[in-house]
Amino acid sequence: MRTENSILMENARKSLQGNWGNAAAGTAVFTGLNLLINSFLPGIGFFLVTPTVLFGYILFTLSISRGKDAQLEQILKGFNNFIRFALAGLLIRLFIFLWSLLFIIPGIVASYSYSMAFYIMADDDSVSASEAIAKSKIMMRGNKWKLFYLHCRFIGWAILAWLFSFGIGFLWLSPYIRVSTAKFYDDLKCSSKEENMTSDNFKNIVSDGGCEDYSQDFTGSQG
C-alpha cells in the first residue's frame, strides 16, 4: 500500500530536522554551480553539465532522506562518471522535448516518466543511462499522478518563497521538495518489495538500497 503524500512530506520534515542548515548550504552550492555553468557554458552546460550536478544534488538529498551523512562533496560526485550522467540528462531532455512537440502536457507526462532515473542510478552504479530511463518509465506506470500531486502541494510554499523572501526561501524549500521526492521513490520501491509484487513494474527494476529502514520510516509513521 502506498504511503499518502502528506505522510511522505511529514517524514521528509523529520529527516530534515537538524539538517536544515546543511540542506540549505547544499542547495546554495547546487544553485551556484548551475549559474556558473550556464554563464560560462551556455547551451552545452545546460544539456551536458547541469544534469551531472543535478545527480549530485539528488544523491545529497537522498542521503538526508535515508538518515545518512549528507556531505556537500556529494554534489560533485557525478563528475566521477561524467559521461554516464551527462548522457542520461541529454537523453531525458531530448525525450521530453520530442514529447513536448505534440503539446505541453505530453512533455510534462514524459518528465514524470523519467523522473526516477537519477534515483535508480544513485542506487545502482551498474545501470547505464538508457537502462535507468527505461526502468524509470516502468516504475512510474500508474504512479505519475501521485508524484505530480505531491509536487503540487508545494505550489503555495513556492509562491510565498518568491513573494516574501525574494527567492531566498528556496534554499530551504528546494531540499524539502527533493527529500519528499526521495521519500516517494523509496516508498514506491520498498513497499512494492514488501508486498512481494512480481509484476513487470517492479520485478528486478531497482536495487534494495534504502529499504533497510523502510518499515521504521513509513509504517511507523502511519501507525
DRENPA-3360 file (N, C-alpha, C; in nm, 2 decimals, always signed):
BEGIN
1 = MRTENSIL = +0.08/-0.12/+0.00/+0.00/+0.00/+0.00/+0.09/+0.12/+0.00 ~ +0.06/+0.22/-0.09/+0.14/+0.34/-0.10/+0.11/+0.43/+0.02 ~ +0.22/+0.50/+0.06/+0.20/+0.60/+0.17/+0.14/+0.73/+0.11 ~ +0.05/+0.79/+0.19/-0.01/+0.91/+0.15/+0.10/+1.02/+0.14 ~ +0.07/+1.11/+0.04/+0.17/+1.22/+0.02/+0.19/+1.31/+0.15 ~ +0.09/+1.33/+0.23/+0.10/+1.41/+0.35/+0.20/+1.34/+0.44 ~ +0.20/+1.21/+0.45/+0.29/+1.13/+0.53/+0.43/+1.14/+0.48 ~ +0.45/+1.13/+0.34/+0.58/+1.15/+0.28/+0.64/+1.28/+0.32;
9 = MENARKSL = +0.56/+1.39/+0.31/+0.61/+1.52/+0.35/+0.64/+1.53/+0.50 ~ +0.56/+1.47/+0.58/+0.59/+1.47/+0.72/+0.72/+1.40/+0.75 ~ +0.74/+1.28/+0.68/+0.87/+1.21/+0.70/+0.99/+1.29/+0.65 ~ +0.96/+1.36/+0.54/+1.07/+1.45/+0.49/+1.11/+1.56/+0.59 ~ +1.01/+1.62/+0.65/+1.04/+1.72/+0.76/+1.12/+1.65/+0.87 ~ +1.08/+1.53/+0.91/+1.16/+1.46/+1.02/+1.30/+1.44/+0.98 ~ +1.32/+1.40/+0.86/+1.46/+1.37/+0.81/+1.54/+1.50/+0.80 ~ +1.47/+1.61/+0.78/+1.54/+1.74/+0.77/+1.57/+1.81/+0.90;
17 = QGNWGNAA = +1.50/+1.76/+1.01/+1.53/+1.81/+1.14/+1.68/+1.80/+1.18 ~ +1.74/+1.91/+1.21/+1.88/+1.91/+1.24/+1.97/+1.91/+1.12 ~ +1.90/+1.91/+1.00/+1.98/+1.91/+0.88/+1.94/+2.03/+0.79 ~ +1.85/+2.12/+0.84/+1.81/+2.23/+0.75/+1.92/+2.32/+0.70 ~ +2.02/+2.34/+0.79/+2.13/+2.43/+0.76/+2.22/+2.36/+0.65 ~ +2.25/+2.24/+0.67/+2.32/+2.16/+0.57/+2.25/+2.15/+0.44 ~ +2.12/+2.13/+0.44/+2.04/+2.12/+0.32/+2.04/+2.25/+0.25 ~ +2.02/+2.36/+0.32/+2.03/+2.49/+0.26/+2.16/+2.52/+0.19;
25 = AGTAVFTG = +2.27/+2.48/+0.26/+2.40/+2.50/+0.21/+2.42/+2.42/+0.08 ~ +2.37/+2.30/+0.08/+2.38/+2.21/-0.04/+2.30/+2.28/-0.15 ~ +2.19/+2.33/-0.12/+2.10/+2.40/-0.23/+2.18/+2.52/-0.28 ~ +2.24/+2.59/-0.20/+2.32/+2.71/-0.24/+2.43/+2.67/-0.33 ~ +2.50/+2.56/-0.30/+2.61/+2.51/-0.38/+2.56/+2.47/-0.52 ~ +2.45/+2.39/-0.51/+2.38/+2.34/-0.64/+2.34/+2.45/-0.73 ~ +2.28/+2.55/-0.67/+2.23/+2.67/-0.75/+2.35/+2.75/-0.80 ~ +2.45/+2.77/-0.72/+2.56/+2.85/-0.76/+2.64/+2.78/-0.88;
33 = LNLLINSF = +2.65/+2.65/-0.87/+2.72/+2.58/-0.97/+2.64/+2.58/-1.10 ~ +2.51/+2.57/-1.09/+2.43/+2.58/-1.21/+2.44/+2.72/-1.28 ~ +2.44/+2.83/-1.20/+2.45/+2.96/-1.25/+2.59/+2.98/-1.32 ~ +2.70/+2.93/-1.26/+2.83/+2.94/-1.32/+2.84/+2.86/-1.45 ~ +2.78/+2.74/-1.45/+2.79/+2.65/-1.57/+2.72/+2.72/-1.68 ~ +2.59/+2.77/-1.65/+2.51/+2.82/-1.76/+2.57/+2.96/-1.81 ~ +2.65/+3.02/-1.72/+2.71/+3.15/-1.76/+2.83/+3.13/-1.85 ~ +2.91/+3.03/-1.82/+3.03/+3.01/-1.89/+3.02/+2.91/-2.00;
41 = LPGIGFFL = +2.92/+2.82/-1.99/+2.90/+2.72/-2.09/+2.75/+2.72/-2.13 ~ +2.70/+2.83/-2.19/+2.56/+2.83/-2.22/+2.53/+2.72/-2.33 ~ +2.42/+2.66/-2.32/+2.38/+2.56/-2.42/+2.44/+2.42/-2.38 ~ +2.57/+2.41/-2.41/+2.64/+2.28/-2.37/+2.63/+2.25/-2.22 ~ +2.65/+2.36/-2.14/+2.65/+2.34/-2.00/+2.51/+2.29/-1.95 ~ +2.40/+2.35/-2.01/+2.27/+2.31/-1.97/+2.24/+2.16/-2.01 ~ +2.28/+2.12/-2.12/+2.25/+1.99/-2.17/+2.34/+1.88/-2.12 ~ +2.47/+1.91/-2.09/+2.56/+1.81/-2.05/+2.61/+1.82/-1.91;
49 = VTPTVLFG = +2.63/+1.94/-1.86/+2.70/+1.96/-1.73/+2.60/+1.97/-1.61 ~ +2.49/+2.05/-1.63/+2.39/+2.06/-1.52/+2.33/+1.93/-1.48 ~ +2.30/+1.84/-1.57/+2.24/+1.71/-1.53/+2.34/+1.63/-1.43 ~ +2.47/+1.65/-1.45/+2.57/+1.59/-1.36/+2.56/+1.65/-1.22 ~ +2.54/+1.78/-1.22/+2.53/+1.85/-1.09/+2.40/+1.81/-1.02 ~ +2.29/+1.80/-1.11/+2.16/+1.76/-1.05/+2.17/+1.62/-0.99 ~ +2.24/+1.53/-1.05/+2.26/+1.39/-0.99/+2.32/+1.41/-0.85 ~ +2.42/+1.49/-0.84/+2.49/+1.50/-0.72/+2.40/+1.56/-0.61;
57 = YILFTLSI = +2.31/+1.66/-0.65/+2.22/+1.72/-0.56/+2.11/+1.61/-0.52 ~ +2.07/+1.53/-0.61/+1.97/+1.42/-0.58/+2.04/+1.32/-0.48 ~ +2.16/+1.29/-0.50/+2.24/+1.20/-0.42/+2.25/+1.26/-0.28 ~ +2.27/+1.39/-0.27/+2.28/+1.46/-0.14/+2.15/+1.46/-0.07 ~ +2.04/+1.49/-0.13/+1.91/+1.49/-0.06/+1.86/+1.35/-0.04 ~ +1.90/+1.25/-0.12/+1.87/+1.11/-0.09/+1.93/+1.06/+0.04 ~ +2.06/+1.11/+0.06/+2.13/+1.08/+0.18/+2.06/+1.13/+0.31 ~ +2.01/+1.26/+0.29/+1.93/+1.32/+0.40/+1.81/+1.24/+0.43;
65 = SRGKDAQL = +1.74/+1.20/+0.32/+1.61/+1.13/+0.34/+1.64/+1.00/+0.41 ~ +1.75/+0.93/+0.38/+1.78/+0.80/+0.44/+1.85/+0.81/+0.57 ~ +1.87/+0.93/+0.63/+1.93/+0.94/+0.76/+2.08/+0.92/+0.75 ~ +2.14/+0.93/+0.63/+2.29/+0.91/+0.62/+2.36/+1.04/+0.63 ~ +2.49/+1.03/+0.63/+2.57/+1.15/+0.64/+2.58/+1.22/+0.50 ~ +2.50/+1.33/+0.49/+2.50/+1.40/+0.36/+2.61/+1.51/+0.36 ~ +2.69/+1.50/+0.27/+2.81/+1.59/+0.26/+2.80/+1.67/+0.13 ~ +2.85/+1.80/+0.14/+2.84/+1.88/+0.02/+2.92/+1.83/-0.10;
73 = EQILKGFN = +3.02/+1.75/-0.06/+3.11/+1.69/-0.17/+3.03/+1.60/-0.26 ~ +2.92/+1.55/-0.21/+2.83/+1.46/-0.29/+2.78/+1.53/-0.42 ~ +2.76/+1.66/-0.41/+2.70/+1.73/-0.52/+2.80/+1.73/-0.64 ~ +2.92/+1.70/-0.62/+3.02/+1.69/-0.73/+3.05/+1.55/-0.77 ~ +2.99/+1.46/-0.70/+3.02/+1.32/-0.72/+2.99/+1.27/-0.86 ~ +2.89/+1.33/-0.93/+2.85/+1.29/-1.06/+2.97/+1.31/-1.16 ~ +3.06/+1.40/-1.13/+3.17/+1.42/-1.22/+3.27/+1.31/-1.22 ~ +3.26/+1.22/-1.12/+3.34/+1.10/-1.12/+3.31/+1.01/-1.24;
81 = NFIRFALA = +3.19/+1.02/-1.29/+3.14/+0.94/-1.41/+3.06/+1.03/-1.50 ~ +3.13/+1.14/-1.54/+3.06/+1.25/-1.61/+2.98/+1.20/-1.73 ~ +3.04/+1.11/-1.81/+2.97/+1.07/-1.94/+2.84/+1.00/-1.91 ~ +2.84/+0.92/-1.80/+2.71/+0.85/-1.77/+2.60/+0.94/-1.73 ~ +2.62/+1.04/-1.65/+2.52/+1.13/-1.61/+2.49/+1.24/-1.71 ~ +2.59/+1.28/-1.79/+2.56/+1.38/-1.90/+2.48/+1.31/-2.00 ~ +2.50/+1.18/-2.03/+2.42/+1.11/-2.13/+2.28/+1.09/-2.08 ~ +2.26/+1.06/-1.96/+2.13/+1.04/-1.90/+2.05/+1.17/-1.91;
89 = GLLIRLFI = +2.11/+1.28/-1.87/+2.05/+1.41/-1.88/+2.01/+1.45/-2.02 ~ +2.11/+1.42/-2.11/+2.08/+1.46/-2.25/+1.97/+1.38/-2.31 ~ +1.96/+1.25/-2.28/+1.85/+1.16/-2.33/+1.72/+1.21/-2.27 ~ +1.72/+1.23/-2.14/+1.59/+1.27/-2.08/+1.54/+1.40/-2.14 ~ +1.62/+1.50/-2.15/+1.58/+1.63/-2.21/+1.54/+1.61/-2.36 ~ +1.61/+1.53/-2.43/+1.57/+1.50/-2.57/+1.43/+1.44/-2.58 ~ +1.41/+1.34/-2.50/+1.28/+1.27/-2.50/+1.17/+1.36/-2.46 ~ +1.19/+1.44/-2.35/+1.09/+1.54/-2.31/+1.06/+1.64/-2.42;
97 = FLWSLLFI = +1.17/+1.69/-2.48/+1.15/+1.78/-2.59/+1.07/+1.72/-2.71 ~ +1.10/+1.60/-2.74/+1.02/+1.54/-2.85/+0.87/+1.52/-2.82 ~ +0.85/+1.48/-2.69/+0.71/+1.47/-2.65/+0.64/+1.60/-2.64 ~ +0.72/+1.71/-2.61/+0.66/+1.84/-2.60/+0.62/+1.89/-2.73 ~ +0.67/+1.84/-2.84/+0.64/+1.88/-2.97/+0.49/+1.85/-3.00 ~ +0.44/+1.75/-2.93/+0.30/+1.71/-2.95/+0.20/+1.81/-2.88 ~ +0.25/+1.87/-2.78/+0.18/+1.97/-2.69/+0.25/+1.97/-2.56 ~ +0.22/+2.06/-2.47/+0.29/+2.08/-2.35/+0.26/+1.96/-2.25;
105 = IPGIVASY = +0.14/+1.91/-2.24/+0.10/+1.81/-2.15/+0.18/+1.68/-2.17 ~ +0.19/+1.63/-2.29/+0.28/+1.51/-2.31/+0.42/+1.53/-2.26 ~ +0.47/+1.65/-2.28/+0.61/+1.67/-2.23/+0.61/+1.66/-2.07 ~ +0.51/+1.72/-2.01/+0.51/+1.71/-1.86/+0.49/+1.56/-1.82 ~ +0.41/+1.49/-1.88/+0.39/+1.34/-1.85/+0.52/+1.27/-1.87 ~ +0.59/+1.30/-1.98/+0.72/+1.24/-2.01/+0.82/+1.27/-1.90 ~ +0.82/+1.39/-1.85/+0.92/+1.43/-1.75/+0.90/+1.35/-1.62 ~ +0.77/+1.32/-1.59/+0.74/+1.23/-1.47/+0.78/+1.09/-1.50;
113 = SYSMAFYI = +0.77/+1.04/-1.62/+0.80/+0.91/-1.66/+0.95/+0.88/-1.63 ~ +1.03/+0.98/-1.66/+1.18/+0.97/-1.64/+1.23/+1.02/-1.51 ~ +1.14/+1.06/-1.42/+1.18/+1.14/-1.30/+1.26/+1.05/-1.20 ~ +1.25/+0.92/-1.21/+1.32/+0.84/-1.11/+1.46/+0.79/-1.16 ~ +1.50/+0.83/-1.28/+1.62/+0.77/-1.35/+1.74/+0.80/-1.26 ~ +1.76/+0.92/-1.21/+1.88/+0.95/-1.14/+1.88/+0.88/-1.00 ~ +1.76/+0.86/-0.94/+1.75/+0.79/-0.82/+1.79/+0.64/-0.84 ~ +1.75/+0.58/-0.95/+1.78/+0.45/-0.98/+1.93/+0.44/-1.00;
121 = MADDDSVS = +1.99/+0.53/-1.07/+2.14/+0.53/-1.09/+2.21/+0.55/-0.96 ~ +2.16/+0.63/-0.87/+2.22/+0.65/-0.74/+2.23/+0.52/-0.66 ~ +2.13/+0.43/-0.68/+2.12/+0.31/-0.60/+2.20/+0.20/-0.67 ~ +2.23/+0.21/-0.80/+2.30/+0.10/-0.87/+2.40/+0.16/-0.97 ~ +2.53/+0.15/-0.94/+2.63/+0.20/-1.03/+2.64/+0.13/-1.16 ~ +2.58/+0.01/-1.17/+2.60/-0.07/-1.29/+2.49/-0.04/-1.39 ~ +2.39/+0.04/-1.36/+2.29/+0.08/-1.45/+2.33/+0.19/-1.54 ~ +2.31/+0.17/-1.67/+2.35/+0.27/-1.77/+2.24/+0.37/-1.78;
129 = ASEAIAKS = +2.27/+0.48/-1.85/+2.18/+0.59/-1.87/+2.05/+0.54/-1.93 ~ +2.06/+0.47/-2.04/+1.94/+0.42/-2.11/+1.86/+0.32/-2.03 ~ +1.93/+0.24/-1.95/+1.86/+0.14/-1.87/+1.79/+0.21/-1.76 ~ +1.85/+0.31/-1.70/+1.78/+0.39/-1.59/+1.66/+0.46/-1.64 ~ +1.66/+0.51/-1.76/+1.54/+0.58/-1.81/+1.43/+0.48/-1.84 ~ +1.47/+0.36/-1.89/+1.37/+0.26/-1.92/+1.31/+0.20/-1.79 ~ +1.39/+0.19/-1.69/+1.34/+0.14/-1.56/+1.25/+0.24/-1.49 ~ +1.29/+0.37/-1.51/+1.20/+0.47/-1.45/+1.07/+0.47/-1.52;
137 = KIMMRGNK = +1.06/+0.46/-1.65/+0.93/+0.45/-1.72/+0.85/+0.34/-1.66 ~ +0.91/+0.22/-1.64/+0.83/+0.11/-1.59/+0.78/+0.13/-1.45 ~ +0.88/+0.19/-1.37/+0.85/+0.21/-1.23/+0.73/+0.31/-1.21 ~ +0.73/+0.41/-1.30/+0.63/+0.52/-1.28/+0.49/+0.49/-1.35 ~ +0.48/+0.38/-1.41/+0.35/+0.34/-1.47/+0.24/+0.34/-1.36 ~ +0.14/+0.42/-1.37/+0.04/+0.43/-1.27/+0.07/+0.51/-1.15 ~ +0.19/+0.57/-1.15/+0.23/+0.65/-1.03/+0.27/+0.79/-1.06 ~ +0.26/+0.83/-1.19/+0.30/+0.97/-1.23/+0.21/+1.07/-1.16;
145 = WKLFYLHC = +0.08/+1.04/-1.15/-0.02/+1.14/-1.10/+0.01/+1.16/-0.95 ~ +0.05/+1.06/-0.88/+0.07/+1.07/-0.73/+0.19/+1.16/-0.71 ~ +0.30/+1.15/-0.79/+0.42/+1.23/-0.78/+0.38/+1.38/-0.82 ~ +0.31/+1.39/-0.92/+0.27/+1.52/-0.97/+0.19/+1.59/-0.86 ~ +0.09/+1.52/-0.80/+0.01/+1.58/-0.69/+0.10/+1.62/-0.57 ~ +0.20/+1.53/-0.54/+0.29/+1.56/-0.43/+0.36/+1.70/-0.46 ~ +0.41/+1.71/-0.58/+0.48/+1.84/-0.61/+0.38/+1.96/-0.61 ~ +0.26/+1.94/-0.65/+0.16/+2.05/-0.65/+0.14/+2.10/-0.51;
153 = RFIGWAIL = +0.16/+2.01/-0.41/+0.14/+2.06/-0.27/+0.24/+2.16/-0.23 ~ +0.34/+2.18/-0.30/+0.44/+2.28/-0.27/+0.42/+2.41/-0.34 ~ +0.32/+2.42/-0.42/+0.30/+2.55/-0.50/+0.28/+2.67/-0.41 ~ +0.20/+2.65/-0.31/+0.17/+2.76/-0.21/+0.30/+2.81/-0.15 ~ +0.38/+2.71/-0.10/+0.51/+2.74/-0.04/+0.60/+2.82/-0.14 ~ +0.60/+2.77/-0.27/+0.68/+2.84/-0.37/+0.64/+2.98/-0.39 ~ +0.51/+3.01/-0.39/+0.46/+3.15/-0.41/+0.51/+3.23/-0.29 ~ +0.50/+3.18/-0.17/+0.54/+3.25/-0.05/+0.69/+3.28/-0.06;
161 = AWLFSFGI = +0.77/+3.18/-0.10/+0.91/+3.20/-0.11/+0.95/+3.31/-0.20 ~ +0.88/+3.32/-0.31/+0.91/+3.43/-0.41/+0.86/+3.57/-0.36 ~ +0.74/+3.57/-0.30/+0.68/+3.70/-0.26/+0.75/+3.76/-0.14 ~ +0.78/+3.68/-0.04/+0.82/+3.73/+0.09/+0.97/+3.71/+0.12 ~ +1.04/+3.64/+0.04/+1.19/+3.62/+0.06/+1.27/+3.65/-0.06 ~ +1.20/+3.69/-0.17/+1.27/+3.72/-0.29/+1.35/+3.60/-0.34 ~ +1.30/+3.48/-0.32/+1.36/+3.36/-0.37/+1.45/+3.29/-0.27 ~ +1.49/+3.36/-0.17/+1.59/+3.31/-0.07/+1.53/+3.18/+0.00;
169 = GFLWLSPY = +1.39/+3.19/+0.02/+1.33/+3.07/+0.08/+1.34/+2.94/+0.01 ~ +1.38/+2.95/-0.12/+1.40/+2.82/-0.19/+1.52/+2.75/-0.14 ~ +1.61/+2.81/-0.07/+1.72/+2.74/-0.01/+1.68/+2.63/+0.08 ~ +1.56/+2.65/+0.14/+1.50/+2.55/+0.23/+1.39/+2.48/+0.16 ~ +1.32/+2.54/+0.08/+1.20/+2.47/+0.01/+1.25/+2.37/-0.09 ~ +1.36/+2.40/-0.16/+1.41/+2.30/-0.26/+1.45/+2.17/-0.20 ~ +1.53/+2.17/-0.09/+1.56/+2.04/-0.03/+1.43/+1.97/+0.03 ~ +1.34/+2.05/+0.08/+1.21/+1.99/+0.13/+1.14/+1.91/+0.01;
177 = IRVSTAKF = +1.14/+1.97/-0.11/+1.08/+1.91/-0.22/+1.16/+1.78/-0.26 ~ +1.29/+1.80/-0.27/+1.37/+1.69/-0.31/+1.37/+1.57/-0.21 ~ +1.37/+1.60/-0.08/+1.37/+1.49/+0.02/+1.23/+1.42/+0.02 ~ +1.13/+1.50/+0.00/+0.99/+1.44/-0.02/+0.99/+1.35/-0.14 ~ +1.05/+1.39/-0.25/+1.06/+1.31/-0.37/+1.14/+1.18/-0.34 ~ +1.24/+1.20/-0.27/+1.32/+1.08/-0.23/+1.24/+0.98/-0.15 ~ +1.16/+1.04/-0.06/+1.07/+0.95/+0.02/+0.97/+0.88/-0.07 ~ +0.92/+0.95/-0.17/+0.83/+0.89/-0.27/+0.90/+0.77/-0.34;
185 = YDDLKCSS = +1.02/+0.80/-0.38/+1.10/+0.69/-0.45/+1.12/+0.57/-0.36 ~ +1.16/+0.59/-0.24/+1.18/+0.47/-0.15/+1.05/+0.40/-0.12 ~ +0.95/+0.48/-0.10/+0.81/+0.42/-0.07/+0.76/+0.34/-0.18 ~ +0.78/+0.39/-0.30/+0.73/+0.32/-0.42/+0.81/+0.19/-0.44 ~ +0.94/+0.20/-0.42/+1.03/+0.08/-0.44/+1.02/-0.02/-0.33 ~ +1.02/+0.03/-0.20/+1.03/-0.06/-0.09/+0.90/-0.12/-0.05 ~ +0.79/-0.05/-0.07/+0.66/-0.10/-0.04/+0.62/-0.21/-0.14 ~ +0.66/-0.19/-0.26/+0.64/-0.29/-0.36/+0.71/-0.42/-0.33;
193 = KEENMTSD = +0.84/-0.41/-0.28/+0.91/-0.53/-0.25/+0.86/-0.59/-0.12 ~ +0.81/-0.51/-0.03/+0.75/-0.57/+0.09/+0.62/-0.65/+0.06 ~ +0.55/-0.60/-0.04/+0.43/-0.67/-0.08/+0.45/-0.79/-0.17 ~ +0.59/-0.81/-0.20/+0.63/-0.92/-0.28/+0.57/-0.92/-0.42 ~ +0.55/-0.79/-0.48/+0.50/-0.78/-0.61/+0.59/-0.83/-0.71 ~ +0.54/-0.90/-0.81/+0.62/-0.96/-0.91/+0.58/-0.92/-1.05 ~ +0.50/-0.81/-1.06/+0.46/-0.76/-1.19/+0.58/-0.70/-1.26 ~ +0.56/-0.68/-1.39/+0.67/-0.62/-1.47/+0.71/-0.48/-1.42;
201 = NFKNIVSD = +0.62/-0.41/-1.35/+0.65/-0.28/-1.30/+0.77/-0.28/-1.20 ~ +0.79/-0.39/-1.12/+0.88/-0.38/-1.01/+0.98/-0.49/-1.01 ~ +0.95/-0.60/-1.07/+1.04/-0.72/-1.06/+1.17/-0.69/-1.13 ~ +1.28/-0.69/-1.05/+1.42/-0.67/-1.09/+1.44/-0.53/-1.15 ~ +1.35/-0.43/-1.11/+1.37/-0.30/-1.16/+1.47/-0.22/-1.09 ~ +1.47/-0.22/-0.96/+1.56/-0.14/-0.88/+1.63/-0.23/-0.77 ~ +1.74/-0.18/-0.72/+1.81/-0.25/-0.61/+1.73/-0.23/-0.48 ~ +1.78/-0.30/-0.37/+1.72/-0.29/-0.24/+1.78/-0.17/-0.16;
209 = GGCEDYSQ = +1.86/-0.09/-0.22/+1.92/+0.03/-0.15/+1.82/+0.12/-0.09 ~ +1.84/+0.15/+0.04/+1.74/+0.24/+0.11/+1.62/+0.17/+0.18 ~ +1.61/+0.04/+0.16/+1.49/-0.03/+0.21/+1.52/-0.08/+0.35 ~ +1.64/-0.07/+0.40/+1.67/-0.12/+0.53/+1.59/-0.07/+0.65 ~ +1.57/+0.07/+0.64/+1.49/+0.13/+0.75/+1.35/+0.17/+0.70 ~ +1.30/+0.11/+0.59/+1.17/+0.14/+0.54/+1.06/+0.13/+0.64 ~ +1.05/+0.02/+0.71/+0.94/-0.01/+0.80/+0.93/+0.09/+0.91 ~ +1.05/+0.13/+0.96/+1.05/+0.23/+1.07/+1.01/+0.37/+1.02;
217 = DFTGSQG = +1.06/+0.40/+0.90/+1.03/+0.53/+0.84/+0.89/+0.55/+0.80 ~ +0.83/+0.45/+0.74/+0.70/+0.47/+0.68/+0.59/+0.40/+0.76 ~ +0.60/+0.28/+0.79/+0.49/+0.21/+0.86/+0.48/+0.26/+1.00 ~ +0.59/+0.31/+1.06/+0.59/+0.36/+1.19/+0.51/+0.49/+1.19 ~ +0.52/+0.57/+1.08/+0.45/+0.70/+1.08/+0.30/+0.69/+1.06 ~ +0.26/+0.57/+1.00/+0.12/+0.55/+0.97/+0.05/+0.49/+1.09 ~ +0.13/+0.43/+1.18/+0.07/+0.35/+1.29/+0.01/+0.45/+1.40;
% end
